[in-house]
Amino acid sequence: MIHEILPVGMLGCNCSIYGDEASREAIVIDPGDDIPEILARLERRGLKASAIVITHAHIDHIGGAARLKAATGAPVYMNLNDAPLYEHLDVQAGWLGIAPPERTEIDQPLKDGDLLRVGACDLHVIHTPGHTQGSCCLYAAGEKLLFAGDTLFLESIGRTDLPGGDPRQILRSIHQKLLILPGDTRVICGHGSETTIEHEKRHNPFL
């Protein structure tokens, strides 16, 4: 599989391009901003975006979804528990002092247990509420790779002091749904460096 990570936007959201060498299909995860660079990466790799997946509806993760959809025609996937957050992008933009981005319809709801296919690779959808009510992770079992959004970080967890956050819920999500994955699973975090499940079991002070 092809995997590129590029930090986008003023908050450095880790946008992932995850593509299949054979089919040249790709999903783009969390295109928060910098859409021209995302499109350039797709073109350089000879990939066509078949889906845009949003781990949660904070502006730094979803802010560029409408522009990427307009450029590629790819459908947007998101858990609809985060619809209220998405409907208030203007409020989120106000927190950062930026102009509200364009909005688009959510084409496909993400639900716990769903499978998304990229070429020959299956991505399992894991609903992990706590950072937001609709937060989801994507797990590629064959690659031992987890796209964790803002649920789990290197020796930290997602903040829970914003609307929709719940500190007990995020810990429950991590313990019951993420720490059960193989220890050598690579964790691609929503910001900052990657980690592994085993490292977080041993060294994360929040867990």
C-alpha positions as CSV (number, residue, x, y, z in Angstrom):
1,M,0.0,0.0,0.0
2,I,1.0,3.6,-0.6
3,H,0.8,5.8,2.5
4,E,1.7,9.5,2.7
5,I,1.2,11.8,5.7
6,L,1.1,15.5,5.3
7,P,0.5,18.0,8.1
8,V,-2.1,20.5,6.9
9,G,-3.5,23.8,8.1
10,M,-2.6,26.1,11.0
11,L,-3.0,23.3,13.6
12,G,-0.9,20.7,11.6
13,C,-3.6,18.0,11.2
14,N,-2.0,14.8,9.9
15,C,-3.9,14.2,6.6
16,S,-3.2,10.7,5.3
17,I,-3.4,9.5,1.7
18,Y,-3.8,5.8,1.7
19,G,-3.7,4.1,-1.8
20,D,-3.5,0.8,-3.5
21,E,-0.7,0.2,-6.0
22,A,-2.7,-2.0,-8.3
23,S,-6.1,-0.3,-8.5
24,R,-4.6,3.2,-8.0
25,E,-7.6,4.0,-5.7
26,A,-6.9,6.0,-2.6
27,I,-8.8,7.4,0.4
28,V,-7.9,10.7,1.9
29,I,-8.3,10.9,5.6
30,D,-8.8,14.3,7.3
31,P,-8.2,16.8,4.6
32,G,-8.4,19.8,6.9
33,D,-6.7,22.3,4.6
34,D,-4.0,22.7,1.9
35,I,-6.1,21.0,-0.8
36,P,-3.7,22.0,-3.6
37,E,-0.9,20.0,-1.9
38,I,-3.1,17.0,-1.3
39,L,-4.1,17.0,-5.0
40,A,-0.5,17.3,-6.1
41,R,0.5,14.3,-3.9
42,L,-2.3,12.3,-5.5
43,E,-1.2,13.3,-9.0
44,R,2.5,12.5,-8.3
45,R,1.5,9.0,-7.1
46,G,-0.9,8.4,-9.9
47,L,-3.8,7.9,-7.5
48,K,-7.5,8.7,-7.7
49,A,-9.4,9.6,-4.6
50,S,-12.3,7.2,-4.2
51,A,-13.3,8.4,-0.7
52,I,-12.8,11.2,1.7
53,V,-13.0,10.0,5.3
54,I,-13.4,12.4,8.3
55,T,-12.4,11.0,11.7
56,H,-14.3,13.8,13.4
57,A,-15.8,17.1,12.6
58,H,-13.4,19.6,14.1
59,I,-12.5,22.3,11.6
60,D,-8.8,21.3,11.3
61,H,-9.8,17.8,10.1
62,I,-12.8,18.6,7.9
63,G,-12.2,22.2,6.7
64,G,-11.0,21.2,3.3
65,A,-13.5,18.3,2.6
66,A,-15.8,20.4,0.4
67,R,-13.0,21.7,-1.8
68,L,-11.4,18.2,-2.1
69,K,-14.8,16.7,-3.0
70,A,-15.4,19.4,-5.6
71,A,-12.0,18.7,-7.2
72,T,-12.2,14.9,-7.2
73,G,-15.8,13.9,-7.0
74,A,-15.1,11.5,-4.1
75,P,-17.8,11.0,-1.5
76,V,-17.4,12.2,2.0
77,Y,-17.7,9.7,4.9
78,M,-18.3,10.8,8.5
79,N,-20.1,9.6,11.6
80,L,-23.3,11.5,11.9
81,N,-23.0,12.0,15.6
82,D,-20.7,14.8,14.7
83,A,-23.3,16.5,12.4
84,P,-23.9,19.2,15.0
85,L,-20.2,20.1,15.1
86,Y,-20.1,20.3,11.3
87,E,-23.2,22.5,11.2
88,H,-21.3,25.0,13.4
89,L,-18.1,25.4,11.4
90,D,-18.6,29.1,11.6
91,V,-18.3,28.9,15.4
92,Q,-15.2,26.7,15.2
93,A,-13.7,29.2,12.7
94,G,-14.3,32.0,15.2
95,W,-12.3,30.1,17.8
96,L,-9.3,30.3,15.4
97,G,-10.0,33.7,14.0
98,I,-10.3,32.4,10.4
99,A,-13.0,32.6,7.8
100,P,-15.5,29.7,7.8
101,P,-14.7,27.1,5.1
102,E,-17.1,25.8,2.6
103,R,-19.4,22.9,3.7
104,T,-20.6,19.9,1.8
105,E,-23.1,17.2,2.3
106,I,-22.0,14.0,4.1
107,D,-22.5,11.3,1.4
108,Q,-22.0,8.2,3.6
109,P,-22.4,7.8,7.4
110,L,-19.5,6.1,9.1
111,K,-20.7,3.5,11.6
112,D,-18.9,1.1,14.0
113,G,-18.1,-2.1,12.2
114,D,-18.3,-0.7,8.7
115,L,-15.7,-1.8,6.1
116,L,-14.1,0.5,3.6
117,R,-12.2,-1.1,0.8
118,V,-9.1,0.5,-0.9
119,G,-8.1,-1.9,-3.6
120,A,-7.4,-5.2,-1.8
121,C,-7.2,-3.6,1.6
122,D,-10.0,-3.4,4.1
123,L,-10.3,-0.6,6.6
124,H,-12.4,-1.4,9.7
125,V,-14.3,1.5,11.2
126,I,-14.1,1.8,15.0
127,H,-16.4,4.3,16.6
128,T,-14.4,5.8,19.5
129,P,-16.5,8.6,21.1
130,G,-15.0,10.8,23.7
131,H,-13.0,13.5,21.9
132,T,-16.2,14.1,20.0
133,Q,-19.4,12.1,19.9
134,G,-18.7,11.0,16.3
135,S,-15.0,10.3,16.6
136,C,-13.9,7.2,14.6
137,C,-10.7,5.4,13.9
138,L,-9.8,3.3,10.9
139,Y,-7.9,0.0,11.3
140,A,-6.1,-1.8,8.5
141,A,-5.6,-5.2,10.0
142,G,-3.5,-6.6,7.2
143,E,-1.1,-3.7,7.5
144,K,-1.3,-3.4,11.4
145,L,-2.1,0.3,10.9
146,L,-4.5,2.5,12.9
147,F,-5.6,5.9,11.8
148,A,-6.6,7.3,15.2
149,G,-7.8,10.8,14.5
150,D,-7.6,12.8,17.8
151,T,-8.5,9.9,20.0
152,L,-5.1,8.6,20.8
153,F,-1.7,10.4,20.7
154,L,1.9,9.6,21.5
155,E,1.7,9.3,25.3
156,S,-1.4,11.4,25.4
157,I,-5.1,11.3,24.5
158,G,-7.5,13.7,22.7
159,R,-8.8,16.7,24.6
160,T,-12.3,16.5,26.0
161,D,-13.0,20.1,27.0
162,L,-14.6,21.1,23.7
163,P,-18.3,20.5,22.8
164,G,-19.0,16.8,22.6
165,G,-16.0,15.8,24.6
166,D,-16.3,13.3,27.5
167,P,-13.2,12.3,29.5
168,R,-14.6,9.0,30.8
169,Q,-16.0,8.1,27.4
170,I,-12.6,8.6,25.6
171,L,-10.8,6.4,28.1
172,R,-13.5,3.7,27.7
173,S,-13.2,3.9,23.9
174,I,-9.4,3.6,24.1
175,H,-9.3,0.7,26.6
176,Q,-12.1,-1.3,25.1
177,K,-11.6,-0.7,21.4
178,L,-8.0,0.3,20.7
179,L,-5.7,-1.3,23.3
180,I,-7.1,-4.7,22.3
181,L,-5.4,-4.4,18.9
182,P,-2.0,-6.1,18.4
183,G,0.8,-4.3,20.2
184,D,2.9,-3.7,17.1
185,T,0.0,-1.8,15.4
186,R,1.3,1.5,14.2
187,V,-0.9,4.4,15.3
188,I,-1.1,7.4,13.0
189,C,-2.2,10.2,15.3
190,G,-4.3,13.2,14.2
191,H,-1.4,15.5,15.1
192,G,2.3,15.0,15.9
193,S,4.3,11.8,15.8
194,E,3.1,8.3,15.3
195,T,3.2,5.6,18.0
196,T,2.3,2.0,18.6
197,I,-0.4,0.3,20.7
198,E,2.3,-1.4,22.9
199,H,4.1,1.9,23.5
200,E,0.9,3.5,24.7
201,K,0.1,0.6,27.0
202,R,3.5,0.9,28.6
203,H,4.1,4.7,28.6
204,N,0.8,6.7,28.3
205,P,0.2,8.3,31.7
206,F,-3.5,8.8,30.9
207,L,-4.1,5.1,30.5
